[in-house]
Amino acid sequence: MIVVDCPVNNLSFGNVSYNILRELYRRGEDVSLFLLGDRIDASAFDKIDPDFKVWIEQSYQNRYNTYDSDLAAFKLWHLNGSIDKKTNNQFLYTFYECSQPTTAEIAIAKSQKHTFFSSSYSNDHFVKCGVKNSSYIPVGFDPDFVIKNVKKPSGIQFGLMGKYENRKRTEKIVKLWLKKYGNQRGYYLNLLINNPFFSPEEMQQLLANLIEEKRYFNLNIVPPLKTNTEVNQFLNFIDIDLTGLSGGEGWNLPAFNATALGKWSIVLNATSHKDWATSNNSVLVEPEGIFPCYDGKFFQEGAPFNQGVFFDVGDETTVTAMETAVKKAGQVNSEGIKLQTIFSYRNMVDKLLSHINASI
């Protein structure tokens, strides 16, 4: 029996939690399930095994009957919010994107039985700050995503997927693409960049700023996708992924998944990307400079969490990378497909359970 404390929803954390729980279910593990958000939202997982869904529901409903304070507890969450523990033996899995661990973040990491970071870049920062009870375990490839032929018009389809954020360089990437390919036949940009933490009015203004009162026939704003099947369709529709140009990531699921599905991702050779993106499976772009992480909304200067800098991309190198990717478009990225087996949830959970069992 293991206590699990995680979200199950349609966001990235919820997706990773779902896949970890599925792997525990396949292994016959008994789980006392506590949910961050206090409700199960499995609406995005339209391929869910009915028996697995029942297992999740029962593990949650019976959580107090199966709970014991001496059990090992596995939590998947931000450092901010992980000071709360379900048991004294809590193992935290977290995504960290910044560069300067704060006193609060260091204290929370140290307070866990063990803290697992999703990237070696993140773990290295905390080790340098004196955190000895931490290690790096990579994320797995979601087996619900499959390679499939998708009917689409002629031309090269670019895609940018992920919440509109400054750290992801959303505005810069789109404007560079529009300057290079805007209103050119044969090139299309599909934007899946809705940020649910912005109001509809804020998102509308951000999108208006991207096009600067111009009209582009080859720019497609994709509405939020509700299911994994729809996301899988989107990833198979595009030829070139731009999501990997983000300046700060704990893993970058969209770029990783696109690459593992045989697409060509343009990837900034920094932060978590260095754990999975290589010159063989991606179009790498070297960072050019850094910028403060603070954006006045998600990252506040002087706050007890999320401090430091992100890496930036250069204009010319980014456009050159787009040109390189165009030459590869249509070719199957066989090295990228290998990521599906190199980084699996089976391997991930093997490492998690091995460490947990050896520590209690």
N, C-alpha and C positions, 0 to 999 in steps of 0.2 A: 504494500500500500504506500502510495505517495500522495502528498497534498500538492495540488496544482492551483496556482492563482494567476489567471491570465484573462485577457479579453477574447471574446469570440464575436467578431463583427466583420464588416466589409472593408476595414482599413488594413494597412500593411501589418501592424502588430497582430490584428485578429487573424489574418491569413497565416502568419507563421505559427501562431498558437494552434489554429485549426489543424495544421499539418503535423505538429508535434503530438497533439492529442490523438490524431488518427494513427500515428505510428505506435503510440502507447497502447491503443486499442488493439491493433494488429498483433501486438506482442502478448496480449492477455493481461496487461498490467491493471491492477485495481487502483482507482483514483478517487480521492476526495476532492471534488472540483469546486473551487471558489471562482467567481467571475468578476473581473473588474468591469464595472458597468452594471453588475447585478442582473443581467439578462442575456439570454442566448439570442444572437442574431445571426442565423446561418443562411439568410436569404441569398447571399452572394454565392453560396456553395451549392449550385443547382445539380451537381453530380453526386451529392452526398449519398453514401450507402445508408439505407433506412435503419439497419441494425446499429450502425455507428451513431446515427442521430439519437436513437433510443439510449445508447450507452452514455452519450454526453448528457442527455436529460436526466438519466438516473444517477449519474455520478454527481450531478449538481443537486438534485433533489435530496439525495442521501448523504450530502456532505457532512452534516453534523453527526449522523449516526456512525460514520466511518472515521471521523476526525480523531486524532490523538496528537497532543502537543509535542510528543517525542518523535513524531514522524519527520522524515525529510520533506521539506517543502520546496517546490520549484516555482519560481515566479518569473513571468516575462512582462517587463514593463520598463518605463523610463527610470533613470536614477531618481529623478524628482518624483516622489511618491513611493519609493521603495524602502523608506525607513520603516514603514509598517510591515510587520512580519506575521505570517500565520503560525509559524513555529519558530523555535530557537535555532533550528537547523535549516535556515533558508538559503537556497541557491538561486541567485538572480541571473537571468539572461537579459542583456540590455543592448540597445543600439545607442552609440554615442557619436556625435558628428563634429564636435568642436575640437579645439586644440589646447585649451588651458584648463585642466581640471580644477575646480574650485574647492575650497575647504569643505563645503557641504558635500560635494560629489565624492571627494576622497573619503570622507567620513562614512558615507553611506556604503561605498564599495567595501571599505574595510569591515563594516559591521555585519556583512553577510558571511555565511559559512564559506561561500566562494562566489565570485562574480565572474560570469562568462560574458565576454564582449564579442560582438559579431564581426569585428575586424581586428587584425593585428595592429593596425594603425592606432586604434582606440586603446587597445590593451597596453601598447608600448608607452603611451602617454601616462597611464595610471601607474605602471610599474616604475617609471622614472620619478613619480611622485611618492614612492614608498609603499604602494599597494602590493602586498606579497601574495594575497589570496585571490589572484585573478588569472585568467587565461583566455585564449582566443579559440572559439569554435565557430566555423562558418555556417551559414544558412544553407538549406537544401533547395533543390529544384522542385517546384510544385508539380506532382505527377498528373494533376488535372489538365495541365497544358500539354497539347500535342501538336505535332506538325501536321498541317492539312492544307490542301489546295483551296484557295479562296478566289472566287471570281472577282476580277477588278479591271478597271479600264487600263489602256496602254499608258505607259509612262512610269516614272520612278516615284514611288510613294515614300516620303519621309514621315516619321512619326515622333512626336514629343509627348511623353506620358508622365504624369506626376503632378502633385499640387503646385500651383503657381507660387513660387517663393524666390526671394532674392538669392538664397544660398544655392538654389538650383539653376540660377542664371537664366531664368525663363525669358525675361524681356530681352536680354542681350542675344540669346540664341535665336529667338524668333526674328528679331530685327536684322541680324546678320544673314539669316536665310532669305528673308524678303528682299534684302539688298542684292543678294546674289541671284535668286531664282524667282522673285516675285513677278507674277504675270508672264512667266515663260512657259510655253506649252511643253508638256512632257515631264514637268516637275510639279509635285504636289506636296503640301505639308498638312498633316493631320494632327490637330492639337487636342489632346485629352488632358487638360490642365486645370480643371475646376478645383478650387480649394474650398472645401466645405466649411472652413473656419472663417471665410470671408462672407459678408452678406451678399445677396444677389446684386445689389447696387454697386458694391465695391468690385465684384468680379466684372460687371459690365464696364465699369470705368477702366479697369486694368486692361481688358481686351480692346477697348477703344484706343488706349494709349499705344498698344502694339501696332495698330495699322495707321495711326496718325491721320485719320480722316480720308484715307485712301481706300480703294476697293481692289481686292485681289481675287481673281476667279479661281486661283489654285491654292487658296487657303481654306481649310475645312475645320471649323470648330465642332468637335465631337461632344455631344452631351454626356453627362456622367453615365458610366456603364454599371449596370446593376448586378451582373453575374459573372462568374469566372468564364463561362462559355463566351460571353460577349468580349471579355478581355482577351481571351484566346483568339477570337476572331480578329480583333484589332491587331494583335501581335503578328498574326499570319498575313494580314493585309499589307502591312508596311514592308518595305525593302530595306530601309535604313533607319536606325534608331538614333535619336539625338539626346536621349535622356541621360546618357553617360557623361555629358559635359557638365554635370552638376559639380559645384565646388566643395561640397561637404556631404558625405554620405556614410551611414552606418553599414550599408551593404549595396543598396540601389537595386531593388527587386525588378523594376521594369526593364532596365538595361540588361541585367543579368538574364532574365527570362527571355528577352528578345534574342540575345546572343545564343542562349542554349536551344532556341528554336531554329537556329541556322540563319538568323538575320545578321546584318553587319551593323554593329553599334560603334558610334564614335564616342570614345571614352577618354575622359581626363585621367592621365596617369598619376593619380593621387588618391589619398585617403583609402577607403575600403576597396576601391576598384583594383588596387594593386594585388589583392588577394585572389582575384579570379580573371582579370583582363590581361591578356598578353598581346604581343605584336602578331601572334599567329591567329588569335581568335577575335581581335578587335582592331579598329583603326584608332591607334593611340594618339593623344594630343598631350604634349608636355605642358604643365602649368606655366603661366607667365604672371608672376606676382601673386599677392595675397590681398584680401580686403577684410575689414572688420565684419564679424558675423552679425552685428546688431542691425535689426531692421525695424525696431520700434513696435513690433507686434509679437513675433514669436521669440525673438532674442533681444533681451533688454540689457543694455550696458550697466554693469555694476550689480546685476542680479546674482543670487546665490547659485544659479545654474546657467549652463550654456554660455560660456565666455570664450573669447579668442578670435581666431580668424578662419576664413575659408580660402581655398585656392581659386585663382581666376584663370580664364581662358583668353588667349589673344585673338584678335580679329583675323589676322592673316592666316595663322596656323589653323584656326577653326574652319575657315573657308577652304583652305587647301585640303583639310581632312574630308570635307564634304565632297570635294572633287575626286579624291581618292576612293571614297565610298561609292560614288556614282559608278566608277569603273568596275567595282566589285558587285554592284547590284544585279540580282538575278542569279549569281553564283551561290551555291549552297555553302554555308559556313560550316564545314565538317568539323573543324576544330572547336567551334562554338558548341555544336551538338554534344561533344564529349563532356561538356560541363554537367550534363544531366546525370551522368553516373559518377563523376568525380565528386560532385556536391549533391548528395542525396539526403533526404530526411532520415533514412535508415542510418547513414553514417553519422549524421548529427546527433540523433538520439543515442546511438551506441556510445559516443563520446560523453554525452551528458550523463547517462546512467552509470557508465564506468567510473566517472569521477565522483558522482554522488555516492555510489555503493562503496567506493574505497575510502570515503571521508566520514562515514558514520558507523 
